[in-house]
Amino acid sequence: MTPEILILSGARTPFAVWSRGEKPEGGKGGALASLDPFDLAGTAASGALSRAGLSARDPDFIVFGNCYHVGPHACYGARYVAHRLKAETRLTGTTVNLACGAGLEAVRVAAEEIASGRHSLILACGADVSSRVPLSTFVPSFNDVWCGRAISETSQAVAKELGISRQEQDAWAGQSHRRAAAARAAGLFRDEIVPAADAVQDDAIRENPTEDYFTKSKILYEGGDATSANTHAIVDGGSALVLANGKAAAGKNPLGRLVGAEVVGLAPERMAEGSAASIKKLLARLSWSIDSVDLFEINETFASQTLVDIQELGLDPEKVNVNGGALALGHPFGGTGARLIHTLLLELARRGLKRGAAAICVGGGLGIAAAVERL
């Protein structure tokens, strides 16, 4: 019998505008630029362990998701997260990279490790610090070498096929900011965030973005609708979940269970459909209908891509990213996956709902999704 995969707790750092960016009020970004991905993942992991009543002595494995392996110690990956946790040297782990989906891939791999019986309590974490990535590496990474087009351009092309306008994209981005601002004002993110450096809250959220903000924003490629305002905020950050089998979870109060995860591949030109395709595949395997899922967390790489997913899945927009998404909060690449799952479980609990699905589209023509149930 396959062990049940329980999610005991989660945590994330604040998501802070990268050092090359500007905060909504005009201040310079970079609140987390002095830290490295191991610091951020370790901070989030420590917070998640504390919330579960555990210490760094308790996990028997770490899976660390990271997109940009840069810096002199990047090759150490999960091992350096253990070091930042001050864990015992016996704690082993592995590092995974699925580009934007690295953090959710870490969750999927952790679940497989528990299901195999090899491990019983695992930290699934991830982080990226874009502030530390050389522009000579960062900028070209958004061009897909397979199809020879920018990923923003591929997303826009699919949106155009479906009749999704620039106005609709800007409207969704504005709503993402307003939802995130309302959630922050209500204190909802306090259940997610643990401080890092001097940062205590997300700093990319715009309280009430004006029409001028969208109409005057920088267009990412000539003739397109993708702009700096309807594309995810570039931020530094990390997140973590504690996953366990039933025996390791005894006496704890799990947030829910991970019931499945799937990765799909599709033509790189269709990257915008990656989240929708992975959700479809996963729900088919679970024999869940779309209508049986109460809430969705779909990473907002672009407003165009998010609207493509909503249209192709036939979703009620009121069930998608109800506290805002990456257009407002930001997308710290490897730091996004665990955040999506934790956000989802917390909101299901607040609303007394049961089922949720999270997904990320991935450059190169990939998608990854995971499904959870609240206990």
C-alpha positions as CSV (number, residue, x, y, z in Angstrom):
1,M,0.0,0.0,0.0
2,T,1.4,3.4,-1.0
3,P,2.0,5.7,2.0
4,E,-0.2,8.7,2.4
5,I,1.7,11.9,1.7
6,L,0.9,14.4,4.4
7,I,1.8,18.1,4.4
8,L,2.5,19.1,8.0
9,S,3.4,22.8,7.5
10,G,4.8,25.4,5.2
11,A,6.6,28.8,5.3
12,R,8.1,31.3,2.9
13,T,10.2,34.4,3.1
14,P,8.9,37.7,2.0
15,F,9.1,38.1,-1.8
16,A,11.3,41.1,-2.4
17,V,11.8,43.1,-5.6
18,W,15.2,42.2,-7.0
19,S,18.1,44.7,-6.8
20,R,17.7,45.9,-10.4
21,G,14.0,46.7,-9.8
22,E,12.0,49.5,-8.2
23,K,9.3,49.0,-5.6
24,P,5.8,50.5,-6.2
25,E,6.5,53.5,-4.0
26,G,9.6,54.3,-5.9
27,G,12.2,52.8,-3.6
28,K,15.0,50.6,-4.9
29,G,14.6,46.8,-4.7
30,G,17.1,44.4,-3.3
31,A,15.9,43.8,0.3
32,L,17.0,40.2,0.1
33,A,19.9,40.6,-2.4
34,S,22.5,40.1,0.4
35,L,21.3,36.5,0.9
36,D,21.9,33.5,-1.3
37,P,19.3,30.8,-2.3
38,F,20.5,28.6,0.5
39,D,19.9,31.3,3.1
40,L,16.4,31.9,1.8
41,A,15.4,28.2,1.5
42,G,17.0,27.5,4.9
43,T,15.0,30.4,6.5
44,A,11.8,29.1,5.0
45,A,12.6,25.5,6.0
46,S,13.4,26.5,9.5
47,G,10.1,28.4,9.7
48,A,8.1,25.4,8.4
49,L,9.8,23.0,10.8
50,S,9.1,25.3,13.7
51,R,5.4,25.6,12.7
52,A,5.2,21.8,12.7
53,G,6.8,21.5,16.2
54,L,10.0,20.0,14.6
55,S,13.7,20.9,14.6
56,A,16.5,20.5,12.0
57,R,17.2,17.1,13.6
58,D,13.9,15.6,12.4
59,P,13.9,15.5,8.6
60,D,15.7,12.6,6.9
61,F,16.0,14.2,3.5
62,I,15.9,17.6,1.7
63,V,14.8,18.3,-1.9
64,F,15.8,21.7,-3.0
65,G,14.4,23.4,-6.1
66,N,16.6,26.0,-7.8
67,C,16.5,27.5,-11.3
68,Y,19.6,29.6,-11.5
69,H,22.6,27.7,-10.3
70,V,25.0,30.6,-10.0
71,G,27.8,31.5,-7.6
72,P,30.8,29.6,-6.3
73,H,28.8,27.2,-4.1
74,A,25.7,26.6,-6.2
75,C,26.8,23.1,-7.0
76,Y,26.2,22.1,-3.3
77,G,22.5,22.8,-3.5
78,A,20.5,20.9,-0.9
79,R,23.6,20.2,1.1
80,Y,24.1,23.9,1.8
81,V,20.4,24.3,2.8
82,A,21.1,21.7,5.4
83,H,24.2,23.7,6.4
84,R,22.1,26.8,6.8
85,L,19.7,24.9,8.9
86,K,22.5,23.8,11.2
87,A,21.3,20.2,10.6
88,E,23.3,17.2,11.5
89,T,25.8,16.1,8.8
90,R,23.8,12.9,8.3
91,L,21.0,14.8,6.6
92,T,21.1,14.0,2.9
93,G,19.3,15.6,0.0
94,T,19.2,16.4,-3.7
95,T,18.8,19.5,-5.9
96,V,16.3,19.6,-8.8
97,N,15.8,22.1,-11.6
98,L,12.7,22.4,-13.7
99,A,13.3,26.1,-14.4
100,C,10.2,28.0,-13.2
101,G,8.7,24.8,-11.9
102,A,11.7,23.8,-9.8
103,G,10.0,24.4,-6.5
104,L,6.9,22.3,-7.4
105,E,9.2,19.6,-8.9
106,A,10.9,19.5,-5.4
107,V,7.5,18.8,-3.9
108,R,6.8,16.1,-6.5
109,V,10.2,14.4,-5.9
110,A,9.8,14.6,-2.1
111,A,6.4,12.9,-2.4
112,E,7.9,10.1,-4.6
113,E,10.7,9.6,-2.0
114,I,8.1,9.1,0.7
115,A,5.9,6.9,-1.5
116,S,8.9,4.7,-2.1
117,G,9.4,4.1,1.6
118,R,13.0,5.4,1.5
119,H,12.2,8.4,3.6
120,S,9.5,9.4,6.1
121,L,9.9,13.1,6.7
122,I,11.2,15.5,4.0
123,L,11.8,19.2,3.5
124,A,10.7,20.2,0.1
125,C,12.0,23.7,-0.5
126,G,13.2,26.1,-3.1
127,A,14.6,29.5,-3.7
128,D,16.2,31.9,-6.2
129,V,17.9,35.2,-5.9
130,S,17.6,36.9,-9.2
131,S,19.6,39.8,-7.8
132,R,22.7,37.5,-7.9
133,V,22.2,36.2,-11.5
134,P,24.4,38.0,-14.0
135,L,22.4,39.8,-16.7
136,S,24.4,37.9,-19.3
137,T,22.8,34.7,-17.9
138,F,19.4,36.1,-16.9
139,V,18.2,38.0,-20.0
140,P,19.0,35.3,-22.6
141,S,17.2,32.6,-20.4
142,F,13.8,34.1,-21.4
143,N,14.4,33.2,-25.1
144,D,13.5,29.7,-26.0
145,V,16.3,28.2,-28.2
146,W,14.1,25.3,-29.4
147,C,11.6,27.5,-31.1
148,G,13.7,30.7,-31.4
149,R,11.2,32.9,-29.7
150,A,10.9,34.8,-26.4
151,I,8.6,32.9,-24.0
152,S,6.6,36.1,-23.6
153,E,6.0,36.1,-27.4
154,T,4.9,32.4,-27.3
155,S,2.4,33.2,-24.6
156,Q,1.0,36.2,-26.4
157,A,0.6,34.1,-29.6
158,V,-1.6,31.6,-27.9
159,A,-3.6,34.3,-26.2
160,K,-4.1,36.0,-29.5
161,E,-5.5,32.7,-31.0
162,L,-8.0,32.6,-28.1
163,G,-9.0,36.3,-28.6
164,I,-7.5,37.5,-25.3
165,S,-6.9,41.2,-25.5
166,R,-4.3,43.5,-24.0
167,Q,-7.1,45.1,-22.0
168,E,-8.1,41.8,-20.5
169,Q,-4.5,41.0,-19.6
170,D,-4.0,44.4,-17.9
171,A,-7.4,44.0,-16.1
172,W,-6.3,40.6,-14.7
173,A,-2.9,42.0,-13.6
174,G,-4.7,44.9,-11.8
175,Q,-7.0,42.4,-10.1
176,S,-4.0,40.3,-9.0
177,H,-2.5,43.4,-7.3
178,R,-5.8,44.4,-5.6
179,R,-6.4,40.9,-4.3
180,A,-2.8,40.6,-3.0
181,A,-3.1,44.1,-1.4
182,A,-6.4,43.1,0.3
183,A,-4.9,39.8,1.6
184,R,-1.9,41.6,2.9
185,A,-4.0,44.2,4.7
186,A,-6.1,41.4,6.2
187,G,-3.0,39.8,7.6
188,L,-3.5,36.6,5.6
189,F,0.2,36.4,4.5
190,R,1.3,36.4,8.2
191,D,0.4,32.7,8.1
192,E,2.9,32.2,5.3
193,I,5.8,34.6,5.9
194,V,8.8,34.3,8.1
195,P,11.2,37.3,8.1
196,A,14.5,37.2,6.2
197,A,17.2,39.9,6.6
198,D,15.2,43.1,7.3
199,A,12.3,42.1,5.1
200,V,9.0,41.2,6.8
201,Q,6.5,41.5,4.0
202,D,6.2,41.3,0.2
203,D,7.2,44.6,-1.5
204,A,6.2,44.3,-5.1
205,I,2.4,44.6,-4.5
206,R,0.7,47.8,-5.8
207,E,-2.2,48.9,-3.6
208,N,-4.3,50.2,-6.5
209,P,-2.5,50.3,-9.8
210,T,-3.7,53.0,-12.1
211,E,-4.7,52.7,-15.8
212,D,-1.6,54.8,-16.6
213,Y,0.6,52.2,-14.9
214,F,-0.6,49.6,-17.5
215,T,-0.9,51.7,-20.6
216,K,2.5,53.3,-20.2
217,S,4.4,50.2,-19.1
218,K,7.3,48.9,-21.2
219,I,6.4,46.5,-24.0
220,L,8.6,43.5,-23.9
221,Y,8.8,42.9,-27.7
222,E,7.8,45.0,-30.6
223,G,4.2,44.6,-31.7
224,G,3.2,42.5,-28.7
225,D,0.9,42.9,-25.7
226,A,3.3,41.6,-23.1
227,T,4.5,44.4,-20.9
228,S,6.4,44.9,-17.7
229,A,3.1,45.4,-15.9
230,N,1.3,42.3,-17.1
231,T,4.3,40.0,-16.5
232,H,5.3,38.6,-13.1
233,A,7.3,40.7,-10.8
234,I,10.9,39.7,-10.6
235,V,11.7,39.0,-6.9
236,D,14.0,37.1,-4.6
237,G,12.5,34.6,-2.2
238,G,12.3,31.1,-0.9
239,S,9.6,28.7,0.4
240,A,9.4,25.3,2.0
241,L,7.0,22.5,3.0
242,V,7.3,19.6,5.5
243,L,6.1,16.4,4.0
244,A,5.7,13.2,5.9
245,N,4.2,9.7,5.9
246,G,1.5,8.7,8.4
247,K,3.9,7.4,11.0
248,A,6.1,10.5,11.0
249,A,3.0,12.7,11.2
250,A,1.6,10.9,14.3
251,G,0.6,13.5,16.9
252,K,0.8,16.4,14.4
253,N,-2.0,18.4,12.8
254,P,-1.3,18.2,9.0
255,L,-2.6,20.9,6.7
256,G,-3.7,18.4,4.2
257,R,-2.5,15.6,1.9
258,L,-0.7,15.7,-1.5
259,V,-2.8,13.4,-3.7
260,G,-0.8,13.6,-6.9
261,A,1.5,15.5,-9.2
262,E,2.1,15.4,-13.0
263,V,4.6,16.9,-15.4
264,V,3.8,17.3,-19.1
265,G,5.7,18.3,-22.2
266,L,4.3,20.2,-25.2
267,A,5.5,22.2,-28.1
268,P,7.6,25.1,-26.8
269,E,5.4,27.5,-28.8
270,R,2.5,26.3,-26.6
271,M,4.2,26.9,-23.2
272,A,1.3,29.1,-22.1
273,E,-0.9,25.9,-22.1
274,G,1.5,24.1,-19.8
275,S,-0.5,24.7,-16.6
276,A,-3.8,23.8,-18.2
277,A,-2.3,20.6,-19.8
278,S,-0.7,19.4,-16.6
279,I,-3.9,20.0,-14.6
280,K,-5.9,18.1,-17.2
281,K,-3.5,15.1,-17.1
282,L,-3.5,15.1,-13.3
283,L,-7.2,15.4,-12.8
284,A,-7.8,12.6,-15.4
285,R,-5.5,10.3,-13.4
286,L,-7.3,11.2,-10.1
287,S,-10.7,10.9,-11.7
288,W,-11.5,14.4,-10.5
289,S,-13.7,16.7,-12.5
290,I,-12.7,20.4,-12.9
291,D,-15.8,21.3,-11.0
292,S,-14.8,19.2,-8.0
293,V,-11.7,21.3,-7.4
294,D,-12.6,24.2,-5.1
295,L,-9.6,26.5,-5.6
296,F,-6.7,26.9,-8.0
297,E,-3.3,28.5,-7.6
298,I,-1.9,29.0,-11.1
299,N,1.4,30.7,-11.4
300,E,1.0,34.1,-13.2
301,T,4.1,34.0,-15.4
302,F,2.1,36.3,-17.7
303,A,-1.4,37.6,-17.5
304,S,-1.9,36.2,-21.0
305,Q,-0.8,32.7,-19.9
306,T,-3.1,32.8,-16.8
307,L,-6.1,33.8,-19.0
308,V,-5.2,31.1,-21.5
309,D,-5.3,28.5,-18.6
310,I,-8.6,29.8,-17.3
311,Q,-10.2,29.7,-20.8
312,E,-8.9,26.3,-21.7
313,L,-9.9,24.7,-18.4
314,G,-13.3,26.5,-18.3
315,L,-12.5,27.9,-14.8
316,D,-14.5,30.3,-12.7
317,P,-12.0,33.2,-12.3
318,E,-13.3,33.6,-8.7
319,K,-11.7,30.3,-7.9
320,V,-8.3,31.2,-9.3
321,N,-5.5,33.0,-7.3
322,V,-8.0,34.4,-4.8
323,N,-5.3,36.3,-2.9
324,G,-3.4,37.5,-5.9
325,G,-0.6,35.8,-7.8
326,A,2.9,36.3,-9.2
327,L,1.8,39.4,-11.2
328,A,1.7,41.1,-7.8
329,L,3.6,39.0,-5.3
330,G,6.4,38.0,-7.7
331,H,7.8,34.8,-9.0
332,P,11.1,33.8,-7.4
333,F,11.4,30.7,-9.7
334,G,12.5,27.9,-7.4
335,G,10.8,29.7,-4.5
336,T,7.3,29.6,-6.1
337,G,6.2,25.9,-5.9
338,A,6.0,25.3,-2.2
339,R,4.4,28.8,-1.9
340,L,1.5,27.8,-4.2
341,I,0.8,24.6,-2.2
342,H,0.9,26.3,1.2
343,T,-1.2,29.3,0.0
344,L,-3.8,26.8,-1.4
345,L,-4.1,24.7,1.8
346,L,-4.3,27.8,4.0
347,E,-7.1,29.3,1.9
348,L,-9.0,26.0,1.7
349,A,-9.0,25.9,5.5
350,R,-10.2,29.5,5.8
351,R,-13.1,28.8,3.5
352,G,-13.9,25.4,4.8
353,L,-13.2,23.8,1.3
354,K,-11.5,20.5,0.5
355,R,-9.8,20.2,-2.9
356,G,-7.2,22.4,-4.6
357,A,-4.8,22.3,-7.6
358,A,-1.6,24.3,-8.2
359,A,0.3,24.5,-11.5
360,I,3.2,26.3,-13.2
361,C,4.0,26.6,-16.9
362,V,7.6,26.2,-17.7
363,G,9.8,27.6,-20.5
364,G,10.8,25.1,-23.1
365,G,7.3,23.7,-23.3
366,L,6.6,22.1,-19.9
367,G,3.9,22.2,-17.3
368,I,3.7,20.8,-13.7
369,A,0.7,20.5,-11.5
370,A,-0.1,19.1,-8.0
371,A,-3.4,18.4,-6.3
372,V,-4.1,18.6,-2.5
373,E,-6.9,17.8,-0.2
374,R,-7.5,19.4,3.2
375,L,-8.0,17.0,6.0
